[in-house]
Amino acid sequence: MSEREISSAVIRRLPRYYRYLGELLENNVVRISSKELSIRMKVTASQIRQDLNNFGGFGQQGYGYNVEYLHDEIGKILGLDATQNMIIIGAGNLGQALANYDFDRIGFKVIGIFDINPRLEGLAVRGVEIQMVDTLEQFIKDHEIHVATLTVPKKQARSIAKQLETWGIRAIWNFAPTDLHLSEDVCVKNVHLDESLMTLSYNLRHRGKEKYSYKSYMED
Ligand SMILES: NC(=O)c1ccc[n+]([C@@H]2O[C@H](COP(=O)([O-])OP(=O)(O)OC[C@H]3O[C@@H](n4cnc5c(N)ncnc54)[C@H](O)[C@@H]3O)[C@@H](O)[C@H]2O)c1
């Protein structure tokens, strides 16, 4: 089956498999059956088998999955088998917090942080100095950038995103609370913590009315 046919729901579940398998690896677990994995992950074994069958299976009947192999293969499917360079535009509270976080663990390396505020110029976050945005175009020309993270105020986000597209950026991790309206050549992943909080608020308000199912676990 070609990757194009794989549903976005399956792709959304892959990072969770990757995380669980990583934990198993840390605990020196060599092999695991879909049943055992299903108990740990609180999803059905058939869901796991179905999801992994999209990529060719990886397991042997009655023998289970080789944890390291499956972890590596899912990592490759997710594109985590090579270092990906990331830049951050907007070095305020959120931009600096993200720059301080260890995304190297999953292969993302912050190599540039940009802002317009001259008071931030030269300040280093985890060893990376904040630069002024007027150097951004040249920086993109000089480096292979895989992902641009957008942590600027909402008003600036669309125009900066458009510029980034013009300069050849093909993946934007957008934290600004606005839709970016770029061409289909650019992958955009929006992250909105307040929307997550709103759904938590909904769950709190409606708890007990609906059973918390396996399905909702996997959609978190
Ligand atoms: N997605 C989420 O869950 C989430 C959570 C918190 C904040 N946000 C959003 O993230 C953004 C940043 O929030 P914050 O709290 O860090 O704000 P902040 O004011 O601390 O930081 C914004 C930074 O962007 C810089 N900036 C402004 N215009 C710029 C430009 N043209 N080029 C480069 N840098 C520019 C500012 O100088 C400032 O340093 C806001 O849009 C906010 O709404 C999203």
The ligand as an SDF file (V2000), in Angstrom:
LIG
                    3D

 44 48  0  0  0  0  0  0  0  0999 V2000
   -0.1870   27.7660   20.2550 N   0  0  0  0  0  0  0  0  0  0  0  0
   -0.1830   27.9200   21.5410 C   0  0  0  0  0  0  0  0  0  0  0  0
   -0.5980   27.0720   22.2720 O   0  0  0  0  0  0  0  0  0  0  0  0
    0.3310   29.2010   22.0790 C   0  0  0  0  0  0  0  0  0  0  0  0
    0.6500   29.3600   23.4290 C   0  0  0  0  0  0  0  0  0  0  0  0
    1.1890   30.5830   23.8300 C   0  0  0  0  0  0  0  0  0  0  0  0
    1.3630   31.6090   22.9070 C   0  0  0  0  0  0  0  0  0  0  0  0
    0.9940   31.3980   21.6070 N   0  0  0  0  0  0  0  0  0  0  0  0
    1.1990   32.3750   20.5570 C   0  0  0  0  0  0  0  0  0  0  0  0
    2.5770   32.3980   20.2730 O   0  0  0  0  0  0  0  0  0  0  0  0
    2.9610   33.7120   19.9100 C   0  0  0  0  0  0  0  0  0  0  0  0
    4.0620   34.1870   20.8340 C   0  0  0  0  0  0  0  0  0  0  0  0
    3.5920   34.2410   22.1720 O   0  0  0  0  0  0  0  0  0  0  0  0
    4.5530   34.7500   23.3370 P   0  0  0  0  0  0  0  0  0  0  0  0
    3.8340   34.6120   24.5940 O   0  0  0  0  0  0  0  0  0  0  0  0
    5.8830   34.1270   23.1850 O   0  0  0  0  0  0  0  0  0  0  0  0
    4.6520   36.3040   22.9510 O   0  0  0  0  0  0  0  0  0  0  0  0
    5.8770   37.2850   23.1530 P   0  0  0  0  0  0  0  0  0  0  0  0
    5.3360   38.6540   22.9820 O   0  0  0  0  0  0  0  0  0  0  0  0
    6.6000   36.9400   24.4140 O   0  0  0  0  0  0  0  0  0  0  0  0
    6.8420   36.9320   21.9280 O   0  0  0  0  0  0  0  0  0  0  0  0
    6.6200   37.2980   20.6190 C   0  0  0  0  0  0  0  0  0  0  0  0
    7.9700   37.6590   20.0170 C   0  0  0  0  0  0  0  0  0  0  0  0
    7.8050   37.8570   18.6240 O   0  0  0  0  0  0  0  0  0  0  0  0
    8.6490   38.9330   18.2530 C   0  0  0  0  0  0  0  0  0  0  0  0
    8.2190   39.4740   16.9820 N   0  0  0  0  0  0  0  0  0  0  0  0
    7.2110   40.3390   16.7100 C   0  0  0  0  0  0  0  0  0  0  0  0
    7.1450   40.5980   15.3980 N   0  0  0  0  0  0  0  0  0  0  0  0
    8.1380   39.8830   14.8260 C   0  0  0  0  0  0  0  0  0  0  0  0
    8.5860   39.7410   13.4850 C   0  0  0  0  0  0  0  0  0  0  0  0
    8.0180   40.3980   12.4950 N   0  0  0  0  0  0  0  0  0  0  0  0
    9.6280   38.9100   13.2540 N   0  0  0  0  0  0  0  0  0  0  0  0
   10.2320   38.2420   14.2650 C   0  0  0  0  0  0  0  0  0  0  0  0
    9.8640   38.3700   15.5380 N   0  0  0  0  0  0  0  0  0  0  0  0
    8.8220   39.1570   15.8220 C   0  0  0  0  0  0  0  0  0  0  0  0
    8.5240   39.8900   19.4070 C   0  0  0  0  0  0  0  0  0  0  0  0
    9.5970   40.8210   19.4500 O   0  0  0  0  0  0  0  0  0  0  0  0
    8.5510   38.9350   20.6000 C   0  0  0  0  0  0  0  0  0  0  0  0
    9.8530   38.7080   21.0770 O   0  0  0  0  0  0  0  0  0  0  0  0
    1.6950   34.5490   19.9650 C   0  0  0  0  0  0  0  0  0  0  0  0
    1.1070   34.5520   18.6750 O   0  0  0  0  0  0  0  0  0  0  0  0
    0.8150   33.7750   20.9300 C   0  0  0  0  0  0  0  0  0  0  0  0
   -0.5650   34.0110   20.7090 O   0  0  0  0  0  0  0  0  0  0  0  0
    0.5040   30.2150   21.2030 C   0  0  0  0  0  0  0  0  0  0  0  0
  1  2  1  0
  2  3  2  0
  2  4  1  0
  4  5  1  0
  4 44  2  0
  5  6  2  0
  6  7  1  0
  7  8  2  0
  8  9  1  0
  8 44  1  0
  9 10  1  0
  9 42  1  0
 10 11  1  0
 11 12  1  0
 11 40  1  0
 12 13  1  0
 13 14  1  0
 14 15  2  0
 14 16  1  0
 14 17  1  0
 17 18  1  0
 18 19  2  0
 18 20  1  0
 18 21  1  0
 21 22  1  0
 22 23  1  0
 23 24  1  0
 23 38  1  0
 24 25  1  0
 25 26  1  0
 25 36  1  0
 26 27  1  0
 26 35  1  0
 27 28  2  0
 28 29  1  0
 29 30  1  0
 29 35  2  0
 30 31  1  0
 30 32  2  0
 32 33  1  0
 33 34  2  0
 34 35  1  0
 36 37  1  0
 36 38  1  0
 38 39  1  0
 40 41  1  0
 40 42  1  0
 42 43  1  0
M  CHG  2   8   1  16  -1
M  END
$$$$
